C-alpha cells in the first residue's frame, strides 16, 4: 500500500517535502561546480517550520503593504499625468509582481532552501553573483529600508501629539521611539519566532482593515456623484520614457515583497504545495487592494494635488473624507502598516543573510542558529544593529530612491536562471513549471527598469551605485574567499564564529 501511494504521488508530479529536499539538496557545490570557500554546515533544516498557508500569505501581504501605498501614488501620478493611466500602472505592477513570483516559484520548489536570490544565484551562477546580491540588498540597502519604516512609524506617532507642520518633538525623544520600536521587533523575531508570526497575521489583518476603510470612504465619495477628479480619464497622459521609468520604480517599490516567501522557504510547511498558493493569493489580493486604494485617492483628491510628489497623500485623503478623525485613523493605519512591514522584513532578511553564510558567500558567523529558539540569531542581531545606525543618521529616503533601481538585475538573473536550469538540468524534478513566457517578460521589464534611470539628470548617481555594487567583487575575493592567502583572516573568522556561538548559545 505504501509503495502504491508513493507511485501515485510521483505520477501526479508531486513529491513530498522530504523527498524533494533529499533528491535535490545541493551537496556543497553550485550547479556550475564551484564550491563555497568556507566549510559551513547547511543547517537550514534546523529552522523551525512555522509557516503555513495563512501565515505565508500574511507574511507576503504584510511585507508588500508597507509605506509604499501611502507615499508613492502621488509621485506615480505626477509621472504619468492622468488618473486612468495611473490606476492601470498599478494593475500592471501587480501583473509583473505575479509573473515574478511564479517565476521564482519554479526555482524555489526545485531548490527548497531559504534564501531566494542568494540561493538561486549561488546554485545557478556561482558564489560571486550571490555575494553581490547580499552585499547590495542587505548590507547596503536593507538597513536603509527598515530605517525608513521605523522613521515613518515615529513620524506618524508624533503626529498624534504635535502639528508637525509647525512644531516637532525633541530629537532625542524621536530617536528613543525609533530605537524602542526597533528593539521590540528584534526581540520578537529573535526570541519569539512563533509569536512574531502570530503578530504578523494580526498586523496584516489590521492593515487590510485600514485600507478597506480608505477604499470604502473613496467609494462612498464616488457614489455620491463626485467624479470631477477622474473625469479627464486618459487625457494628458505623459509619453516620456524617463518619466515612465520613474513611475515604474515607484510601483516596484510598492510591490516589493512578492519574493519574500522564497527567502524563508526552509520554514514553510509543504513548500511544493504552499509556495505557489501563497504567492498567487498574496499578489492578487494586494493588486486589487492597491487599485481600489489608488482609485479612491484619485476620486477624492484633485489632480493638481495628486501631481505634487511632496504632499502627504494619505493625510490629505483622511482630512477630506473624515475630518480630524480621518487624520487620526490614517496616522494609526500608517503606523501599523510600517510596524508590520518592519517585522516582516526583519524576519525574511535575516534568513537571507543566514542563507548567504550557508552558501559560503558571507562569513560563517552569520550561519549560526540559536539552539534554544531555532532562529538565525546572529543575522537578526546584525540587522538590528545596522538598522539602528541608519535610524540615528536620519533622512535617507533620497539615497534609497537613487539606489532602488539596482535591485532588478538580480531578479532578472534569477529569471534567466529558469532558462539556464531548463537547459543544464532538464531532468531535475520540478514540482512547479512556469510558462517560459513569464521569465521572458520579467527579464525584458527588468532591463527596461534598469536602463531608464540613466536617461535622466541623475545618471551619475546611478552609475556610482553600479560601481558600489561591483566593489563587492574584490571584497568577496579578499575577505570571503581570501585569494591572497592571508591565514589570519580564516583563523579570525573561525574564532569569531566560535566565540559568538558560545555567547549566544548557537550552533
Residue pairs with C-beta under 8 A, 6 or more apart in sequence:
9 15
9 16
13 431
14 272
14 273
14 431
15 23
15 272
15 429
15 431
16 272
17 112
17 269
17 270
17 271
17 272
20 109
20 112
20 272
20 429
20 431
21 45
21 112
21 113
23 429
24 110
24 111
24 112
24 428
24 429
25 42
25 113
26 42
26 111
26 113
26 123
28 35
28 36
28 42
29 35
29 36
30 122
30 123
30 124
30 125
30 126
30 127
31 123
31 124
31 421
31 424
31 425
32 124
32 125
32 126
34 126
34 127
35 360
36 122
36 127
36 359
36 360
36 361
37 127
37 360
37 480
37 481
37 482
38 360
38 363
38 364
38 480
38 490
38 493
40 357
40 358
40 360
40 364
40 367
41 358
41 367
42 113
42 358
43 358
43 367
43 369
43 507
44 113
44 114
44 115
44 266
44 354
44 355
44 358
45 266
46 369
46 374
47 114
47 266
47 267
47 351
47 369
47 374
47 375
47 376
48 193
48 194
48 267
48 374
48 375
49 266
49 267
49 268
49 269
50 193
50 194
50 197
50 267
51 59
51 197
51 261
51 264
51 267
51 268
51 269
51 274
52 268
52 269
52 274
53 274
53 277
53 278
54 201
55 197
55 200
55 201
56 261
56 268
56 274
56 275
56 278
56 282
57 278
57 281
57 282
57 285
58 197
58 200
58 201
58 204
58 205
59 197
59 200
59 260
59 261
59 264
59 344
59 347
59 348
60 257
60 258
60 260
60 261
60 278
60 279
60 282
60 283
61 204
61 208
61 282
61 285
61 286
62 200
62 203
62 204
62 207
62 340
62 341
62 343
62 344
63 256
63 257
63 260
63 341
63 344
63 345
63 348
64 97
64 254
64 255
64 256
64 257
64 258
64 282
64 283
64 286
65 204
65 207
65 208
65 211
65 286
65 289
65 337
65 340
65 341
66 149
66 257
66 337
66 338
66 340
66 341
66 342
67 148
67 149
67 152
67 334
67 337
67 338
67 341
68 250
68 253
68 254
68 255
68 256
69 211
69 254
69 290
69 293
69 294
69 337
70 313
70 314
70 334
70 337
71 313
72 250
72 251
72 253
72 254
73 86
73 293
73 294
73 297
73 306
73 313
74 297
74 305
74 306
74 307
74 308
74 309
74 311
74 313
75 246
75 250
75 309
76 86
76 89
76 90
76 247
76 250
76 251
77 83
77 86
77 298
77 303
77 306
77 307
78 306
78 307
78 308
78 309
79 238
79 243
79 244
79 246
79 247
79 250
80 86
80 89
80 237
80 238
80 243
80 244
80 247
81 236
81 237
81 238
81 307
82 232
82 233
82 234
82 235
82 236
82 237
82 238
83 229
83 230
83 232
83 233
83 298
83 303
83 306
84 230
84 232
84 233
84 234
84 237
85 234
85 237
86 294
86 298
86 306
87 291
87 294
87 295
87 298
89 247
89 248
89 251
90 251
90 287
90 290
90 291
90 294
91 287
91 291
92 251
93 248
93 251
93 252
93 254
93 255
93 287
93 290
94 255
94 283
94 284
94 286
94 287
94 288
94 290
94 291
95 287
96 252
96 255
96 441
96 442
96 445
97 255
97 258
97 283
97 286
97 287
98 258
98 279
98 280
98 283
98 284
98 287
99 438
99 441
99 442
100 258
100 259
100 411
100 415
100 442
101 258
101 259
101 279
101 280
101 282
101 283
102 276
102 279
102 280
102 434
102 438
103 414
103 415
103 418
103 434
103 438
103 439
103 442
104 116
104 120
104 259
104 262
104 279
104 414
105 262
105 275
105 276
105 279
105 432
105 434
106 418
106 430
106 432
106 433
106 434
107 120
107 262
107 414
107 417
107 418
107 421
108 116
108 120
108 261
108 262
108 265
108 271
108 275
109 271
109 272
109 275
109 276
109 430
109 431
109 432
110 421
110 428
110 429
110 430
110 431
111 119
111 120
111 123
112 265
112 266
112 271
112 272
113 119
113 265
113 266
113 355
114 263
114 264
114 265
114 266
114 267
114 351
114 352
114 354
114 355
115 122
115 262
115 263
115 265
115 351
115 352
115 354
115 355
115 356
115 358
115 359
116 259
116 260
116 262
116 263
116 265
116 352
117 130
117 133
117 137
117 259
117 352
117 410
117 411
117 413
117 414
118 130
118 133
118 134
118 352
118 355
118 356
118 359
118 361
119 130
119 355
119 359
120 414
120 417
121 129
121 130
121 133
121 410
121 413
121 414
121 417
122 129
122 130
122 359
122 360
122 361
124 413
124 414
124 417
124 420
124 421
125 413
125 417
127 359
127 360
127 361
127 476
127 480
127 481
128 361
128 473
128 476
129 410
129 413
130 356
130 359
130 361
131 356
131 361
131 362
131 472
131 476
131 480
132 410
132 469
132 470
132 472
132 473
132 476
133 410
134 352
134 353
134 356
134 361
134 362
135 469
135 472
135 475
135 476
136 406
136 407
136 410
136 468
136 469
136 472
137 352
137 407
137 410
138 349
138 352
138 353
138 356
138 383
139 386
140 403
140 468
141 400
141 403
141 404
141 407
142 345
142 349
142 383
142 386
143 383
143 386
143 387
143 389
143 390
144 390
144 396
144 399
144 400
145 345
145 400
146 182
146 342
146 345
146 346
146 349
146 383
146 387
146 390
147 387
147 390
147 391
147 393
147 396
148 396
148 397
148 400
149 338
149 339
149 341
149 342
149 345
150 178
150 181
150 182
150 338
150 342
150 387
150 391
151 178
151 391
151 394
152 334
152 338
153 177
153 178
153 181
153 334
153 335
153 338
153 339
153 342
154 174
154 177
154 178
154 181
155 164
156 331
156 332
156 334
156 335
156 338
157 177
157 331
157 335
158 164
158 168
158 169
158 174
158 177
159 315
159 327
159 331
160 328
160 331
160 332
161 169
162 168
162 169
168 174
175 391
175 392
178 391
179 388
179 391
181 339
181 342
182 342
182 384
182 387
182 388
182 391
183 384
185 339
185 342
185 343
185 346
186 346
186 380
186 381
186 383
186 384
188 195
188 196
188 199
188 343
189 196
189 343
189 346
189 347
189 350
189 375
189 380
190 370
190 373
190 375
190 377
190 380
190 381
191 373
191 375
192 373
193 347
193 373
193 374
193 375
196 343
196 347
197 347
199 343
200 340
200 343
200 344
200 347
203 336
203 339
203 340
203 343
204 340
206 336
206 340
207 333
207 336
207 337
207 340
208 289
210 329
210 330
210 332
210 333
210 336
210 337
211 289
211 293
211 333
212 289
213 329
213 333
214 293
214 296
214 314
214 317
214 330
214 333
215 289
215 292
215 293
215 296
217 296
217 300
217 317
217 321
217 322
217 326
218 292
218 293
218 295
218 296
218 297
218 299
218 300
218 317
218 321
219 292
219 296
220 321
221 296
221 299
221 300
221 321
222 296
222 299
226 299
226 300
227 299
229 298
229 299
229 300
229 301
229 302
229 303
229 306
230 295
230 298
230 299
232 303
238 244
241 452
241 455
242 452
242 455
242 456
244 452
245 448
245 449
245 451
245 452
245 453
245 455
245 456
246 452
246 456
248 448
248 449
248 452
249 401
249 404
249 405
249 449
249 453
252 404
252 407
252 408
252 449
253 404
254 290
255 286
255 290
256 407
257 344
258 279
258 282
258 283
259 411
260 344
260 345
260 348
261 268
261 275
261 278
261 279
261 282
262 275
263 348
263 349
263 351
263 352
263 355
264 347
264 348
264 351
265 271
265 275
266 351
267 351
268 274
268 275
268 278
272 431
272 432
275 432
276 432
296 317
297 306
297 313
297 317
298 306
300 317
300 320
300 321
301 313
301 316
301 317
301 320
305 311
305 316
306 313
314 330
314 333
314 334
315 327
315 330
315 331
317 326
317 330
318 326
318 327
318 328
318 329
318 330
318 331
319 326
319 327
320 326
322 329
346 380
346 383
346 384
349 383
350 375
350 376
350 379
350 380
350 383
351 376
351 379
353 362
353 366
353 376
353 379
353 382
353 383
354 366
354 367
354 369
354 376
354 379
356 362
356 366
357 363
357 364
357 365
357 366
357 367
357 379
358 367
360 480
361 476
361 480
362 480
363 479
363 480
363 493
363 496
363 497
364 493
364 494
364 497
365 378
365 493
365 496
365 497
365 500
366 376
366 378
366 379
366 382
367 376
367 378
368 376
368 377
368 378
368 497
368 500
368 501
368 504
368 506
368 507
369 375
369 376
369 377
369 506
369 507
370 376
370 377
370 504
370 505
370 506
371 505
371 506
371 507
372 505
377 504
377 506
378 500
378 504
378 506
381 504
390 396
402 458
402 461
402 462
402 465
403 465
405 449
405 450
405 452
405 453
405 462
405 465
406 450
406 462
406 465
406 466
406 469
408 446
408 449
408 450
409 446
409 450
411 442
411 446
412 442
412 443
412 446
412 447
412 450
415 439
415 440
415 442
415 443
415 446
416 439
416 443
418 434
418 436
418 439
419 436
419 439
421 428
422 436
453 459
453 462
454 462
454 463
477 483
478 484
479 489
482 489
482 490
500 506
501 507
